[in-house]
């Protein structure tokens, strides 16, 4: 038999969102969904399937019930997720979150990246790194157009082409630029087995 235990930071097991972000340096909806299931496994929420009879088809929804309030055993991201899901209430249906919950994602990303940075898995927020490279790529493209255009008398179209060919790779690879620390790389190796 094969047994798998998620990596730990100190005595705490990494949350599903932390594991997902270590794998691809971003927070996806599947990471959030896995974190909701993780909160249920930890006993903070209960997930129940509800079916409604329809004329032709039945509809399925899920309700989340807060079993206990978040405590210090949860990460900042998990605390924020519970707050965003329930607000001041105790029960929420997944269908009621549709077209509303997405507004919380930027703050959830920041909380998750802050957690990972504080654990030493990233030197800086991966989203900020991507944005920095995107800005640099556009600056290089802009400078390429300006300088290429002003030097067009001596270089012709080659100056303009050089500016474009310098900026495009920076833009193309911006999403791959967030780098893990050695601790982050070791945690990723533990995750992948």
N, C-alpha and C positions, 0 to 999 in steps of 0.2 A: 504494500500500500504506500501511497505517496501522501504525505501530509504537508500542507502549506500553511504557514503563518505569516501574515503581513509583517514587513519590517517595523521595528520599533525605534522610537526616539526616546532614549532613557527607558522608562518603564511603560510609556504610553505607545500603543499601537497607532501607526499612521492611519488617518482616515482615508476612505475611498477617494475623496477628492484630492488629497495630498498625493496618493499613489498615482492617480490619473495625471495630475500636473507634473509629477516627476517623469512620467513616461513621455508626454508630448508638450510639456511647458505651457499648457493652456488649461482653462476650465471649460469643460464641455457639459452639455445637458446630461450626458450619461454619467458624468462624475457627480452631478447634483443628485440625480436619481439614485445612484449607488450610495451617496451620503445619507439620503432619506432612509433607505433600507438599513444602512449602518446604524442610524439613530434608533431604528426599531429594534435591531439586534441588541443594542446597548440598553434598551428598556426605557428610552425617553419618549418614544411615540409608539402608537399602535396603528397599523395599516389594516383597513377593512375594505373588502370589495362590496359594492352595492350594485344591485341590478334593478333596472326599472323596466317593467313590461311595456312594450310598445304595440301598436296595431300590427306592424309587420315584423319589425326587428326589436329585440331587446337591447337596451343600452347598458353599458357597464361603466361605473365610475368607482373611484376609490376615495375613502375618507381617511383623513389623518387625525388622530386624537392625541393630544399632549397628555402623556401619562405623568410626567414629572418635569419640573422646571430645569433648565440647563444649569450645570454646576461646573466646578473647576476641572472636572475630568474631561470636559469637551474643549476643543480648540476654539480659537476666536471665530474661525470660519463656521464651525458647527453651531456655536452660540448665535451667530448672525443668521444662519440659515433657519434655525428654529424661530427666531424673532420675525424673520421675513415671512415664514410660512403661517405662523399663528397670530402675529400681532398681539393683541390683548385677549384673544379668544382661546378656546380649548379644542375646538373641532373645525376642520376645514376640509372641503372637498377639492379634489384635484381639478375638477371642471371649473370651480370658482376662481382658480388661479390663472386660467387661460386668458391670454391677452393682458395680464396684469403683472404677473410674477417677473417677467423679463426685465422690468425696470430695476429690479434688485441685483441683476447679474454684475454690473460694473463694481458695485460695493462688495459683492461676494468674492469677485476676482481679487480685489485689493486685499480683503481679509485673508484669503487663501495665500496669496503671494507674500503677504506680511508674515504669516505663520511659517512658510517655507524659508523665507529669508532669515527669520529669527532662529530657526533650527540649523542654519548654516548650509542649507542645500542650494541656495542661489546667492550670489553676491548682491544682485539688485533685482528689482521687480521685472520679470520677463516681459510684461506688457510695455513697460517704460523702455526696455532695451529695443524691442521691435519698433516702437514709435521713434526712438532716436535714430535708428538706421533708416527708417522711412524718410525722416526729415533730412538726414544727410544725403540720401539719394536724390531727393528733389532739389536740394541746394546744389549738388554737383551737376544735375541736369540743367538747372537754371544758369549756373556759371558757364557750363559748356555752351549753352545757346548764346549767352552774352559775349563770352570770350571768342567763341567760334565765329560769331557774326562779325565781331570787331576785327578779328584776324583773318577774315575771309579773303582780304586782298592778297595777303602773303601766303596763306595756307589753302585757300579755296575751301571746298566743302569738307576737306579732311579735318579741319579744326572743329567744325560743327559735329561731324561724325565721331571724333574722338571724345568730345564732351558727352555725347549721348551714350556711347559705348562704355564710358567710365561710370555714369550714373545708373544705367539699367541693371548691372549686376548687383549693385548695392541694394536697389529696390527689390530685385528678385530674391535675394537671399536674406532680406531683413527678418522674415518670419523664422528663420533657422538660427538666428544669432544669439538668443538667450542661452547662456552656458551655465551648467551646474558646477558647483564646487566639487572638490574631491569627495567630500562627504555625500553630496548629492549623487555623484556618479556611483559611489559604493551602495547607496540606498537603492538606486535604479538597478544595479546588478543583483541585489538581494530580491528585488521585486520580480525580475525576469528569471531568477533562479539560476 
